[in-house]
Amino acid sequence: MAISAKTQICAVIGDPVGHSLSPQIHNAAFAALGLDFVYVAFPVARGQAGEAARAARALGLRGLSVTIPHKVDIIAHLDELDAAAQRTGSVNTVVNRGGKLFGCSTDGPGALRALAAASANPAGRRVLLLGTGGAARALAFAAAALDPAPELRILGIERDEMERLARDLRAHTKLRFEAEPLGDEALARGMAWAEIVIHATPVGMTPKVDASLIPHRLIRPEHVIFDVVYTPLETKLLREARAAGARTVAGVGMFVQQAAIQFELWTGRDAPVDVMTETVIRALGAAR
């Protein structure tokens, strides 16, 4: 569809953004539904989140995807937050509603959609979460909102980060959980206990594709193993889990589903998830 004076503009802001797949995935989705939208990438330096928010208002941008380093800083410049963004203290999506900027967090809901699509809804299940960074926080708070909530064990690499997540979960949710530092014994206990295992650290991400936090001997066929890393498409953890007979959920599912929620917030239409998935897989395959 040709760009016109009526074309609505969405954009990703961050530093860097040159590697972002978001323009490809969203423009493919807009084209699939014949929507008069376009999605672009704007490099915005650290400390300039406020200027970007004011520009979005002034230029009438329909929405923003927000990535590093602005996910926290932009909150001070928004008019309203959804419940997920309030709980996590992080925003990855902005919707412009008549000049009012509404901040959302779609990472956690996107992860839950990816699990549900794999018939692995974590509601009421025993869930082991590895990591306490941004992705892990989003997942933990999204899980806490489920009914029934899962039983959660969190294994953290950074103690301060883990303790902050534990404090925030206790303050803002009724989730039953345990949190302790990641170690060999804690990991073995957690794997023996868990039904669903969620890996939410960068370990195994390109270029260090031969790394995994979980020894293959701890993986059982009864496990669901979800790795939020999506480059490579199949991590060492997922490859070893599949070999062990476990059900696997790839990180590309979370990436696509969080983008699908963004698309729905901006357009009011159901996202063409199949088109978005094919676009990401094709782009990642071409990048190898």
NUKOLNU-331772 format. One line per 4 residues: number of its first residue (from 1); their letters; for each residue x, y, z of N, C-alpha, C, CB. Coordinates in steps of 0.02 Angstrom, whole numbers, plus 32768, in hexadecimal, padded with zeros to 4 digits. Glycine has a CB too. Example, Ala and Ser with C-alpha at 12.3 -4.5 7.8 and 13.67 -1.06 7.14 Angstrom:
BEGIN
1	AS	8294 7EE4 8186 8267 7F1F 8186 8294 7F5B 8186 8235 7F20 81C4 | 8282 7F90 8162 82AC 7FCB 8165 8285 8002 818A 82C0 7FE2 811E .
END
This chain:
BEGIN
1	MAIS	802A 7FC4 8000 8000 8000 8000 802C 803E 8000 7FD0 8000 803E | 801C 806F 7FD6 8044 80AB 7FD1 803A 80D7 800F 8032 80D3 7F92 | 8071 80F8 8024 806D 8126 805C 804A 8166 8045 80B4 8135 8078 | 801C 817E 806F 7FF6 81BA 805E 7FF6 81E9 809A 7FAE 81A9 8048 .
5	AKTQ	7FD2 8221 8092 7FCD 8251 80C9 7FA4 8234 8103 7FAD 8291 80B1 | 7F80 81FD 80F7 7F58 81DE 812B 7F79 81A2 814C 7F16 81C9 810F | 7FB4 8190 8134 7FD7 8156 814F 7FE9 8161 8198 8016 8148 8126 | 7FD9 8130 81C2 7FEB 8133 8209 8030 8115 8213 7FB6 810F 8234 .
9	ICAV	8057 8135 823F 809D 8122 8247 80A8 8104 828D 80CB 815F 823C | 80C9 80CB 828E 80E2 80AD 82CC 812D 80A7 82C6 80C0 8068 82DA | 8150 80A3 82FE 8199 80A2 82FC 81B5 807E 8338 81B5 80E8 82F7 | 81F2 8064 8330 8218 804C 8369 824C 8081 837A 823A 8007 8358 .
13	IGDP	8253 808D 83BC 8287 80BB 83D3 82B7 8095 8401 8269 80F9 83F8 | 82F6 80A3 83FA 8328 8083 8424 836E 8095 840C 8320 8037 8424 | 83A0 8078 842B 83E5 8084 8417 840F 8047 842B 8401 80C6 8439 | 841F 801D 83FA 8414 8024 83B1 83D1 8007 839B 844D 8002 838B .
17	VGHS	83BE 8017 835D 8382 7FF9 8340 838F 7FDE 82FA 8349 802C 833E | 83CD 7FE4 82E2 83DD 7FCE 829E 83D3 7F84 8294 8423 7FE0 828E | 83D6 7F5D 82CA 83CE 7F14 82C5 8386 7EFE 82CB 83F8 7EF2 82FA | 8359 7F2C 82DB 8314 7F19 82ED 82EF 7EF8 82B3 82EE 7F57 8304 .
21	LSPQ	82CB 7EC2 82C4 829F 7EA1 8294 8259 7EBD 8295 829D 7E56 82A2 | 824C 7EEB 82C3 8208 7F05 82CB 81EC 7F26 828C 8206 7F36 8303 | 8214 7F4E 8267 81F7 7F6A 8229 81E0 7F34 81F8 822A 7F97 8207 | 8206 7EFE 81F1 81F3 7EC9 81C3 81B3 7EA6 81D9 822C 7E96 81BD .
25	IHNA	81B0 7E96 8219 8177 7E6F 8231 8137 7E99 8230 8184 7E57 8279 | 813A 7ED8 8244 80FD 7F00 8246 80E8 7F16 8200 8108 7F3E 8271 | 8116 7F28 81D5 8103 7F3C 8191 80E5 7F01 816B 813F 7F58 816B | 80FF 7EC5 8176 80E1 7E8A 8157 8099 7E7F 8170 810B 7E4B 8166 .
29	AFAA	808E 7E8B 81B1 804B 7E83 81CD 801B 7EB8 81B2 804E 7E88 821A | 8032 7EF7 81AF 8008 7F2C 8193 7FF4 7F1B 814B 802C 7F70 8195 | 8026 7F05 8124 8019 7EF5 80DD 7FE8 7EBB 80D7 805B 7EE4 80B9 | 7FEE 7E89 8102 7FC3 7E4E 80FF 7F7A 7E60 8108 7FD8 7E1B 8133 .
33	LGLD	7F6C 7E93 8131 7F27 7EA8 813E 7F13 7EE5 8115 7F1D 7EB6 8188 | 7F40 7EFE 80EB 7F30 7F38 80C1 7F25 7F77 80E9 7EF3 7F2A 8099 | 7F4A 7F80 8120 7F41 7FBA 814B 7F6F 7FF3 8135 7F4F 7FA8 8195 | 7F56 8030 813B 7F7C 806B 8127 7FA8 8081 8162 7F4D 80A5 8111 .
37	FVYV	7FD8 8056 8172 8008 8062 81A8 804E 8056 818C 7FFA 8033 81E6 | 807F 8075 81AB 80C5 8067 819C 80EC 8068 81DE 80E3 809A 8169 | 8121 803F 81E2 8149 8038 821F 8191 8046 820D 8140 7FF1 823E | 81B1 8072 8234 81F6 8086 8227 821F 8081 8267 81F9 80CF 820B .
41	AFPV	8260 808A 8261 828E 8086 829B 82AF 80CA 82A5 82C3 804F 8291 | 82AC 80E3 82E3 82CC 8122 82F5 8301 8115 832A 8297 8156 830E | 8341 8120 831B 8374 811C 834F 836D 8157 837F 83BB 811A 8331 | 8364 8149 83BF 835B 817D 83F2 838E 816F 8429 8311 817D 840F .
45	ARGQ	83BA 819F 8434 83F1 8195 8464 83D7 8193 84AB 8424 81CD 845C | 83FF 8173 84D6 83EF 8170 851D 83E2 81B6 8538 8429 814F 8544 | 83AF 81BD 8562 839E 81FD 857F 836E 8227 8556 83DC 8224 858A | 835C 820E 851B 8330 8235 84EE 82E9 8218 84E9 834F 8237 84A9 .
49	AGEA	82D6 81EF 851A 8293 81D1 8518 825C 8206 851B 828A 819F 8551 | 8267 8239 8543 8235 826F 8548 822B 8293 8506 8249 82A0 857D | 8262 82A1 84E3 825D 82C1 84A2 8238 8295 8471 82A3 82D2 8488 | 8244 8253 8474 8222 8226 8447 81D7 8224 8455 823F 81DF 844D .
53	ARAA	81C4 8226 8495 817D 8226 84A7 815B 8267 848E 8174 821F 84F3 | 817D 829F 8498 8160 82DE 8480 815A 82DE 8434 818B 831A 8497 | 818B 82C1 8412 8188 82BD 83C9 814D 8292 83B2 81CA 82A2 83AD | 8142 825A 83D6 810A 822E 83C4 80C8 8254 83C9 8109 81F1 83F2 .
57	RALG	80C1 827E 83FD 8084 82A6 8403 8080 82DA 83CB 8082 82CA 8448 | 80B6 82FF 83C2 80B6 8336 8392 80AA 831E 834B 80F7 835C 8396 | 80C7 82E4 8339 80C2 82CB 82F5 8086 829D 82EA 8102 82A5 82E3 | 8063 828E 8321 8029 8263 831B 8039 821B 830B 7FFC 827E 82E7 .
61	LRGL	8074 8203 8321 8084 81BC 8316 804F 8191 8338 80CB 81AB 8330 | 803C 815A 8319 8008 812F 8336 8024 8107 8370 7FEC 8100 8301 | 8063 80F1 836B 807E 80CA 83A1 80C9 80C1 839D 805E 8086 83A3 | 80E6 80AB 83D4 812D 809E 83D9 813A 8059 83F6 8150 80D4 8404 .
65	SVTI	816E 8038 83DC 818D 8001 8400 81CA 8020 8423 81A2 7FC6 83CF | 81D3 800D 8462 8208 802C 848A 8239 7FF5 849E 81EB 8050 84C9 | 8278 8000 848E 82AB 7FCF 84A0 82E4 7FF0 84C5 82C6 7FAB 8461 | 8318 7FCA 84D5 8351 7FE3 84FB 836D 8022 84DB 8388 7FAD 8501 .
69	PHKV	837B 8057 8501 837C 805D 854A 8341 8083 8568 83BC 807E 855F | 8307 8083 8548 82D1 80B2 855A 8295 8093 857F 82B8 80D2 851C | 8296 8052 858C 825A 8030 85A5 8243 804B 85E9 8267 7FE6 85AA | 8272 8063 8610 8260 807F 8652 825A 80CB 864E 8295 806C 8687 .
73	DIIA	828A 80EC 862D 828B 8135 862C 824D 8153 860C 82C8 814D 8606 | 822F 8130 85DC 81F7 814F 85B8 81B9 8154 85E3 81E7 8127 8579 | 81B5 812E 8619 8179 812D 8643 8168 8172 865D 8182 80FD 867D | 819A 8199 866F 818E 81DC 868B 816D 820B 8659 81CF 81FA 86A3 .
77	HLDE	816D 81F9 861A 8154 8225 85E5 8112 820C 85C7 8188 822C 85AE | 80F3 81DB 85E7 80B4 81BF 85CE 807A 81D5 85F9 80B8 8173 85CC | 803E 81D0 85DF 8003 81E7 8603 7FE2 81B0 862C 7FD0 8202 85D2 | 7FEB 8172 8617 7FCA 813A 8639 7FF0 80FA 862A 7F7F 8134 8623 .
81	LDAA	7FED 80CA 8659 800C 8089 8650 7FD8 8052 8658 8046 807F 8682 | 7FE2 801A 8634 7FB7 7FE1 8640 7FD1 7FBC 867F 7FB6 7FB1 8603 | 7FAA 7F8B 8695 7FBB 7F69 86D4 7FFF 7F46 86CF 7F85 7F37 86E7 | 800D 7F27 8696 804D 7F03 868F 8088 7F33 8694 804E 7EDE 864C .
85	AQRT	8083 7F6D 8674 80B9 7F9E 8677 80C2 7FBA 86BD 80AD 7FD7 8645 | 808B 7FC4 86E0 808F 7FDC 8725 80B3 7FAA 8751 8049 7FEA 8742 | 80A3 7F6A 8749 80C1 7F36 8773 810B 7F2C 8764 809B 7EF4 876B | 811C 7F2C 8724 8161 7F1D 8712 818E 7F5B 8715 8164 7EFF 86CD .
89	GSVN	8170 7F96 8713 8198 7FD3 8711 81BD 7FDC 86CF 81CA 7FD3 874A | 81A0 7FC1 8699 81C0 7FC2 8658 818B 7FC6 8622 81ED 7F84 864F | 819A 7FEC 85ED 816C 7FF5 85B4 8190 7FE1 8575 8152 803E 85B0 | 8170 7FB8 854C 818D 7FA9 850A 815F 7FBE 84D1 819B 7F5F 8504 .
93	TVVN	8124 7FDB 84E2 80F4 7FEF 84B0 80D1 802F 84C5 80C0 7FB7 84A3 | 80C9 805D 8497 80A4 809B 84A3 806E 80A1 846F 80D3 80DA 84A3 | 8032 80B2 8485 7FF9 80BE 8458 7FE5 8107 8460 7FBD 808E 8467 | 7FE0 812B 8428 7FCB 8171 8427 7F80 8174 841D 7FF1 819A 83F0 .
97	RGGK	7F5D 8187 8451 7F14 818C 844E 7F00 81D5 8451 7EF2 8164 8487 | 7EFE 81F5 8417 7EEA 823B 8412 7F18 826A 8437 7EA6 8243 842C | 7F59 825C 8436 7F89 8285 8458 7F9A 826F 849E 7F71 82CB 845B | 7F76 823F 84B9 7F86 8220 84FA 7FAE 81E1 84EE 7F44 8211 8523 .
101	LFGC	7FE6 81DA 850F 8012 81A1 8504 8007 816D 853A 805C 81B8 8503 | 7FF5 8132 8523 7FE3 80F9 854F 801B 80C6 854A 7F9E 80DA 853B | 803C 80B6 8583 8074 8088 8583 805F 8042 8597 80A9 80A0 85B2 | 807A 8010 8574 8068 7FCA 857F 80A8 7F9F 8582 8039 7FB1 8547 .
105	STDG	80A0 7F65 85A0 80D4 7F32 859F 80B6 7EF4 857F 80F0 7F24 85E7 | 80CD 7EE2 8544 80B1 7EA8 8520 80DE 7E6A 8524 80A6 7EBA 84D8 | 8118 7E70 8544 8146 7E37 8546 8128 7DFD 856E 8188 7E4B 8566 | 810F 7E0A 85AA 80F2 7DD5 85D3 80B5 7DB6 85B3 80E0 7DF0 8617 .
109	PGAL	8083 7DDE 859F 8049 7DC2 857C 805D 7D9D 853D 8018 7DF9 856C | 8090 7DB6 8519 80A6 7D93 84DD 80C3 7D4F 84ED 80DA 7DBD 84B9 | 80E9 7D4A 8524 8104 7D09 8539 80CC 7CD8 854B 8134 7D12 8575 | 8099 7CF1 856E 8061 7CC5 857F 803C 7CAD 8541 8031 7CE9 85AF .
113	RALA	8034 7CD9 8510 8015 7CC5 84D1 803E 7C8E 84AF 800C 7D01 84A2 | 8080 7C96 84B0 80AB 7C64 848F 80A5 7C21 84B2 80F5 7C7B 8490 | 80A2 7C21 84F4 8099 7BE3 8519 8054 7BC5 850A 80A1 7BEF 8564 | 8020 7BEE 850A 7FDD 7BD5 84FC 7FD9 7BB7 84B6 7FAA 7C0D 8504 .
117	AASA	7FFB 7BD6 8486 7FFA 7BBC 8442 801B 7B78 843D 801D 7BED 8413 | 8048 7B69 846C 8069 7B28 846F 8046 7AF9 849F 80B2 7B31 8484 | 8008 7B0A 84B2 7FE1 7AE1 84E2 8007 7AD8 8523 7FCF 7A9D 84C4 | 8026 7B0D 853A 804E 7B0B 8578 803C 7B45 85A6 8099 7B0B 8568 .
121	NPAG	7FFC 7B51 85AF 7FE5 7B87 85DB 8001 7B7B 8621 7F98 7B8B 85DC | 8025 7BAB 863E 8043 7BA1 8680 8014 7BA9 86BB 807C 7BCF 8688 | 7FD5 7BBB 86AE 7FA6 7BC5 86E6 7FA1 7B86 8710 7F60 7BD9 86CB | 7FAD 7B8D 8751 7FA7 7B56 8780 7FDE 7B22 877B 7F67 7B35 8775 .
125	RRVL	8012 7B2F 8754 8048 7AFF 874B 8085 7B12 8775 805C 7AFA 8700 | 80B5 7AE3 877A 80F4 7AF0 879C 8126 7B0B 8769 8110 7AAF 87C0 | 813B 7B4A 8773 8164 7B6D 8742 81A7 7B80 8760 813F 7BAB 8727 | 81DD 7B6D 873E 8221 7B81 8751 8237 7BB8 8721 8253 7B44 874F .
129	LLGT	8249 7BF2 873C 825E 7C2B 8715 82A7 7C39 8721 8233 7C6A 8726 | 82D0 7C36 86EC 8317 7C44 86F1 8324 7C8A 86D8 8340 7C10 86C8 | 833C 7CB5 8706 834A 7CFB 86F4 831C 7D2B 871A 8342 7D04 86AA | 8335 7D68 8722 830E 7D9B 8746 8312 7DDF 8725 8327 7DA0 878E .
133	GGAA	8327 7DE1 86E5 832B 7E1F 86C0 82E8 7E35 86A4 835D 7E19 8688 | 82E9 7E5F 8671 82AC 7E7C 8657 827A 7E48 863E 82BC 7EAB 8621 | 8291 7E18 8617 8264 7DE4 85FD 8247 7DBA 8635 8288 7DB8 85CA | 8272 7DA8 8665 825B 7D80 869E 8227 7DA6 86C8 8296 7D6B 86CA .
137	RALA	8233 7DE6 86D3 8203 7E0E 86F9 81BF 7E0F 86D5 821D 7E57 8702 | 81C0 7E1A 8694 8182 7E1D 866F 815D 7DDA 8674 8190 7E2E 8625 | 8181 7DA4 866F 8163 7D61 8674 8147 7D55 86B9 8196 7D2C 8662 | 816D 7D66 86EC 8156 7D5A 8731 8116 7D80 8741 818D 7D6D 8763 .
141	FAAA	8113 7DBE 872E 80D7 7DE6 873C 809C 7DD0 8711 80E5 7E30 8731 | 80A8 7DBC 86D3 8072 7DA2 86AA 8057 7D61 86C7 808A 7D97 8662 | 8083 7D36 86DF 806E 7CF7 86FE 8046 7D03 873D 80AB 7CCB 870E | 8059 7D37 8763 8035 7D46 87A1 7FED 7D5A 8795 8059 7D7D 87C6 .
145	ALDP	7FDE 7D72 875A 7F9A 7D89 874A 7F6D 7D50 8732 7F9C 7DBF 8716 | 7F89 7D14 8729 7F62 7CDC 8711 7F34 7CC1 8749 7F90 7CA4 86F8 | 7EFE 7CA1 8734 7ED0 7C82 8764 7EC0 7C3B 874D 7E8E 7CAC 876B | 7EDA 7C09 8771 7F02 7C0F 87AD 7F4B 7C20 879D 7EFF 7BCE 87D6 .
149	APEL	7F6B 7C43 87CB 7FB1 7C54 87C2 7FDC 7C16 87C7 7FC7 7C89 87F6 | 8015 7C15 87A5 8042 7BDC 87AC 8067 7BDE 87EE 8074 7BDB 8772 | 8086 7BA7 8800 80B9 7BA6 8834 80FA 7BB6 8811 80BC 7B61 885B | 8120 7BE5 882C 815B 7BFE 8808 819A 7BF8 8833 8150 7C47 87F4 .
153	RILG	81CE 7BDE 8815 8211 7BE0 8832 823D 7C09 8803 822E 7B98 883D | 8260 7C39 8820 828B 7C66 87FA 82D3 7C59 880D 8278 7CB0 8806 | 82FE 7C4E 87DC 8346 7C47 87E7 8369 7C81 87C5 8360 7C02 87CD | 838A 7CAA 87ED 83A9 7CE7 87D4 83F4 7CE3 87CF 8396 7D21 87FE .
157	IERD	8410 7D05 879E 8458 7D0A 8795 8473 7D47 87BB 846B 7D0E 874A | 8450 7D7F 87B6 8464 7DBD 87D9 843B 7DC2 8819 845A 7DFC 87AC | 845D 7DBF 8852 8439 7DBD 8892 840F 7DFC 889D 846A 7DB4 88CC | 842B 7E37 8891 8405 7E74 889D 83C7 7E77 8872 8431 7EB2 8890 .
161	EMER	83CE 7E63 8833 8396 7E63 8804 8360 7E31 881B 83AE 7E51 87BD | 8377 7DF7 8833 8348 7DC4 884B 8322 7DDC 8888 836E 7D83 885B | 8346 7DFB 88B7 8325 7E13 88F3 82F4 7E4B 88E4 8359 7E2C 8925 | 8303 7E75 88B3 82D5 7EAA 88A0 8295 7E8D 8881 82F6 7EDB 886E .
165	LARD	829D 7E5B 8857 8263 7E3A 8839 8238 7E19 8870 8278 7E06 8805 | 8258 7DF8 889F 8233 7DD7 88D5 820C 7E0B 88FE 8263 7DB0 8902 | 822C 7E43 890E 8209 7E78 8934 81CD 7E92 890E 823A 7EB1 8944 | 81D6 7E9E 88CE 81A0 7EBA 88A6 8166 7E88 889F 81BA 7ECE 8860 .
169	LRAH	8176 7E49 8896 8140 7E17 8892 8119 7E13 88D3 815D 7DD2 8880 | 813D 7E15 890B 811A 7E12 894C 80EF 7E50 8957 814D 7E0B 8986 | 8107 7E8A 8940 80E4 7EC8 894B 80A6 7ECF 891E 8112 7F03 893F | 80A8 7EB3 88E3 8075 7EC2 88B2 804B 7E86 889B 8094 7EE1 8876 .
173	TKLR	805B 7E4A 88B2 8035 7E0F 889E 802A 7DE2 88DB 8059 7DE8 8865 | 7FFF 7DB0 88D0 7FF4 7D7C 8903 8013 7D3A 88ED 7FA9 7D73 890F | 8041 7D3E 88BF 8060 7D03 88A2 8088 7CDC 88D6 808D 7D16 8868 | 807F 7C9A 88D7 80A7 7C6E 8900 80E8 7C5E 88DA 8080 7C2D 8913 .
177	FEAE	8121 7C71 88F6 815F 7C66 88D3 8199 7C5F 8904 816D 7C9F 88A1 | 81CF 7C43 88EB 820F 7C40 890E 8244 7C5E 88DF 8221 7BF7 8923 | 8277 7C7D 88FC 82AD 7C99 88D4 82EF 7C8A 88F7 82A4 7CE5 88CA | 831F 7C74 88D0 8362 7C67 88EC 8395 7C6C 88B4 8365 7C21 890D .
181	PLGD	83D5 7C75 88C5 8408 7C7A 8892 840E 7C39 8869 844C 7C8A 88B1 | 841E 7C40 882A 8429 7C07 87FF 8469 7BE4 8812 842A 7C1D 87B5 | 8465 7BA4 881D 849F 7B7A 882B 848E 7B33 8816 84B3 7B7D 8876 | 84C0 7B07 8817 84B5 7AC3 87FF 847F 7A9F 8827 84F6 7A9C 8803 .
185	EALA	8480 7AA4 8869 844F 7A81 8892 840A 7A9F 888A 8464 7A82 88DB | 8406 7AE2 888A 83C5 7B03 8883 83A7 7AF2 883F 83CC 7B4F 888B | 83D1 7AEF 880B 83B8 7ADF 87C8 839F 7A97 87C5 83EF 7AEB 8794 | 83C4 7A6A 87E2 83AF 7A23 87E1 836D 7A1A 8807 83E5 79F7 8801 .
189	RGMA	8366 7A3B 8840 8326 7A37 8866 82ED 7A54 883D 832C 7A5B 88AA | 82FA 7A8E 8820 82C6 7AB0 87F9 82B0 7A88 87BD 82DE 7AF3 87E3 | 82DF 7A6A 879A 82CE 7A42 875F 82A7 7A03 8773 830D 7A2E 8739 | 82B7 79E5 87AB 8293 79AA 87C2 824B 79BB 87D6 82B7 798A 87FD .
193	WAEI	8241 79F8 87ED 81FF 7A0F 8804 81D3 7A2A 87CC 8207 7A46 8839 | 81F1 7A49 879A 81CC 7A72 876A 81A6 7A48 8735 81FB 7AA1 8747 | 816F 7A65 871F 814C 7A4C 86E3 8160 7A76 86A7 8100 7A4E 86EE | 8162 7AB8 86B0 8174 7AE7 867B 81B4 7B0B 8690 813B 7B1A 866D .
197	VIHA	81E5 7B0D 8663 8225 7B2E 8671 822C 7B67 863F 8262 7AFC 866B | 8235 7BA4 8659 823D 7BDF 862F 8283 7BFB 8638 8208 7C15 8640 | 82A9 7BFB 8601 82ED 7C17 8602 82E9 7C5F 85E9 831F 7BED 85D7 | 82F8 7C8F 8615 82F1 7CD6 8604 8332 7CFC 8612 82B7 7CF6 862B .
201	TPVG	836A 7CE0 85FA 83AB 7D03 85FD 83C7 7D04 85B6 83DC 7CE0 862F | 83FE 7D2A 85AA 841B 7D2B 8567 8446 7CEE 8557 8445 7D69 855F | 844F 7CC0 8585 847B 7C87 8579 8461 7C5E 853E 8480 7C5A 85B9 | 848E 7C50 850E 847C 7C2B 84D2 846B 7C56 8497 8443 7BFE 84E1 .
205	MTPK	8469 7C98 84A2 845A 7CC7 846B 8495 7CCE 843C 8445 7D0C 8487 | 8487 7CD9 83FC 84BB 7CE8 83CC 84E7 7D21 83E5 849C 7CF9 8387 | 852A 7D1C 83E4 8552 7CE9 83C2 8565 7CAD 83ED 8590 7D08 83A7 | 8553 7CAD 842E 8569 7C76 845B 8535 7C3E 845A 8574 7C91 84A3 .
209	VDAS	852E 7C1F 8420 84F8 7BF0 8415 8505 7BAB 8434 84EB 7BE8 83CC | 8541 7B9F 844D 8551 7B5D 846A 8548 7B5C 84B5 8598 7B49 8458 | 8527 7B8E 84D1 851F 7B93 8519 84D7 7B83 852D 8532 7BD9 8532 | 84D0 7B65 8569 848E 7B59 8585 8495 7B57 85D1 846F 7B16 856A .
213	LIPH	8464 7B74 85F4 8465 7B73 863E 8451 7B30 865A 8437 7BA9 8659 | 842D 7B08 8633 840F 7ACB 864D 8432 7A8D 8630 83C4 7AC8 863D | 8454 7A66 8659 8472 7A28 8640 843C 79FA 8624 8499 7A04 8678 | 844C 79D9 85ED 8419 79B0 85CB 8400 7977 85F7 8435 7993 858B .
217	RLIR	8429 7961 8627 8414 7929 8651 83DA 793B 8680 8450 7911 867B | 83CE 797C 868A 8397 7991 86B6 8354 7997 8692 83A9 79D4 86D6 | 8354 7990 8650 8317 799A 8629 82F2 7957 8623 8327 79B7 85E3 | 82B1 7958 8633 8288 791C 862F 8254 7923 85F7 8265 790F 8673 .
221	PEHV	823B 78EB 85DD 8208 78EF 85A9 81C9 7914 85BF 81F5 78AA 8592 | 81BC 7915 8601 817F 7935 861B 8185 7981 861C 8171 791D 8661 | 81C1 799C 8612 81CB 79E4 8616 81AF 7A08 85D8 8215 79F4 861D | 8198 7A46 85E3 8192 7A77 85AD 81CC 7AA8 85B7 814B 7A9D 85AF .
225	IFDV	81F5 7AB0 8584 8230 7ADD 8587 8224 7B18 8559 8272 7AB7 8574 | 8221 7B54 8577 8215 7B92 8551 8254 7BBC 8557 81D6 7BB8 856C | 8274 7BCC 851F 82AF 7BF6 851D 829D 7C38 84FC 82EA 7BD2 84F8 | 82A4 7C6F 8520 8290 7CB0 8503 82C2 7CC8 84CF 8289 7CE4 853A .
229	VYTP	82FF 7CAB 84CE 8330 7CBD 849A 8316 7CA7 8456 8376 7C9C 84A9 | 8318 7CD3 8424 8300 7CC1 83E2 8334 7CC7 83AB 82C5 7CEA 83D0 | 8372 7CD8 83BD 83AA 7CD4 838E 83E2 7CAC 83AE 83C3 7D1C 8379 | 83EB 7C6E 8399 83CF 7C4C 835E 8387 7C35 836B 83F9 7C0F 834C .
233	LETK	8365 7C21 8335 8320 7C0B 833B 831A 7BCF 8369 8304 7BFA 82F6 | 834A 7BA0 8364 834C 7B68 8392 838D 7B6B 83B9 8345 7B24 836D | 8389 7B7C 83F9 83C3 7B80 8424 83DC 7B3A 8437 83B3 7BA9 8463 | 8417 7B38 8455 8430 7AF8 846E 8400 7ADA 84A1 8475 7B02 848E .
237	LLRE	83E4 7B04 84CC 83B4 7AEC 84FE 8378 7ACB 84DC 839C 7B26 852B | 835B 7AEB 84AA 8321 7ACE 8488 8334 7A8F 8462 8302 7B02 8459 | 836E 7A8F 8444 8384 7A53 841F 838B 7A17 844E 83C7 7A61 83FB | 83AA 7A23 8488 83B3 79EC 84B8 8371 79D8 84D8 83E5 7A01 84EE .
241	ARAA	8344 7A08 84E2 8302 79F8 84FE 82DB 79CD 84CD 82DC 7A38 850F | 82DE 79DE 848E 82BA 79B7 845B 82D6 7970 8458 82C0 79D9 8416 | 831A 796A 845C 8339 7928 845C 8324 78FE 8498 8385 792F 845A | 8316 7920 84D0 8301 78FD 850D 82B7 78EC 850C 8310 7928 854A .
245	GART	8293 7900 84D9 824C 78F1 84D4 821E 7924 84F4 823F 78AF 84F3 | 823B 795C 850C 8213 7991 852B 81F0 79BA 84F5 823E 79BE 8557 | 81B9 79DA 8508 8197 7A09 84DB 81BD 7A4B 84DE 814C 7A13 84EF | 81C8 7A6B 84A5 81EF 7AA8 84A3 81C5 7AE2 8488 822D 7A9F 8478 .
249	VAGV	81D4 7B1E 84A2 81B5 7B5C 848A 81ED 7B8C 847A 8182 7B7A 84C0 | 81F2 7BA0 843C 8229 7BCB 8425 821C 7C14 8434 8236 7BC1 83DB | 8252 7C39 843F 824C 7C80 8450 822D 7CAA 8419 828F 7C9B 8460 | 8231 7C93 83DB 8213 7CB9 83A4 81C8 7CC1 83AF 8221 7C98 8361 .
253	GMFV	81A9 7C90 83D1 8162 7C96 83DF 8151 7CD0 840B 8149 7C57 83FF | 817A 7CDB 843F 8170 7D14 846C 817B 7D55 8445 819F 7D11 84A9 | 81B0 7D58 841D 81BE 7D95 83F7 8184 7DA6 83C9 81FF 7D8C 83CE | 816A 7D74 83A7 8132 7D81 8379 80F3 7D95 839F 8124 7D43 834E .
257	QQAA	80E5 7D72 83D5 80A6 7D7F 83F9 80A7 7DC3 841C 809A 7D48 842D | 80E0 7DD9 8436 80E1 7E1C 8454 80D7 7E51 841E 8122 7E28 847A | 80F3 7E44 83E2 80E9 7E72 83AA 80A0 7E70 8392 8118 7E61 8370 | 8082 7E35 8395 803B 7E30 8381 800E 7E59 83AF 8025 7DE6 8381 .
261	IQFE	801D 7E59 83EF 7FF6 7E81 841E 7FFF 7ECB 840F 800A 7E71 8467 | 803E 7EE0 8400 8049 7F25 83EC 801E 7F37 83AF 8094 7F31 83DB | 8020 7F0D 837D 7FF9 7F18 8340 7FAF 7F21 834F 8003 7EDD 830F | 7F95 7EF8 837B 7F4E 7EFC 838D 7F3E 7F3C 83B3 7F39 7EBF 83B6 .
265	LWTG	7F6B 7F52 83DE 7F61 7F90 8402 7F60 7FCC 83D3 7F98 7F9A 8437 | 7F8B 7FCC 83A0 7F8F 8004 8372 7F57 8005 833F 7FD1 8003 834E | 7F42 7FCA 8328 7F14 7FC7 82EF 7ECC 7FB4 8302 7F2E 7F95 82BD | 7EC3 7F92 833C 7E82 7F79 834D 7E6E 7F3B 8326 7E4F 7FAD 8344 .
269	RDAP	7E9D 7F1D 8302 7E90 7EE1 82D9 7EB7 7EA6 82F5 7EA3 7EEE 828F | 7E9D 7E6A 82EA 7EC2 7E2E 82FC 7F02 7E29 82D2 7E97 7DEE 82F3 | 7F39 7E1A 82F3 7F79 7E17 82CF 7F7D 7DD8 82A4 7FB3 7E19 8301 | 7F9A 7DDD 8268 7FA7 7DA2 823F 7FE5 7D7E 8257 7FAE 7DB6 81F4 .
273	VDVM	7FDD 7D56 828B 8016 7D38 82AE 803F 7D0B 827F 7FFE 7D0F 82EA | 801D 7CE7 8253 8042 7CBB 8225 8070 7CE3 81F8 8011 7C93 81FA | 8058 7D1B 81DE 8081 7D46 81B3 80BC 7D62 81DA 8057 7D80 8195 | 80B0 7D77 8218 80E5 7D94 8241 811A 7D5F 8251 80C8 7DB1 8281 .
277	TETV	8103 7D23 8260 8133 7CED 826F 815D 7CDC 8232 810D 7CAE 8287 | 813E 7CD5 81F9 8163 7CC5 81BC 8196 7CFC 81AC 8133 7CBD 8180 | 8184 7D3B 81B8 81B1 7D72 81AA 81EE 7D70 81D6 818D 7DB5 81B4 | 81E4 7D62 8217 821D 7D5F 8246 824A 7D24 8235 8204 7D59 828E .
281	IRAL	822D 7CEA 822A 8256 7CAF 821B 827E 7CB9 81DB 8229 7C70 8215 | 825F 7CD7 81A9 8282 7CE5 816A 82BC 7D16 8175 8252 7D00 8135 | 82AF 7D4A 819D 82E3 7D7C 81AB 831C 7D5F 81D3 82C5 7DB8 81D0 | 830C 7D37 8205 8341 7D18 822D 8369 7CE5 8204 8324 7CF6 826B .
285	GAAR	8347 7CC2 81D8 836A 7C92 81AD 839A 7CB6 817E 8339 7C68 8186 | 8385 7CEF 8163 83AF 7D15 8135 83EB 7D34 8158 8387 7D4C 8113 | 83E5 7D3F 819A 841B 7D5F 81C0 8452 7D2F 81D3 83FF 7D80 81FE | 8445 7CED 81CD 8476 7CBC 81E2 84B1 7CB9 81B4 8457 7C78 81E8 .
END
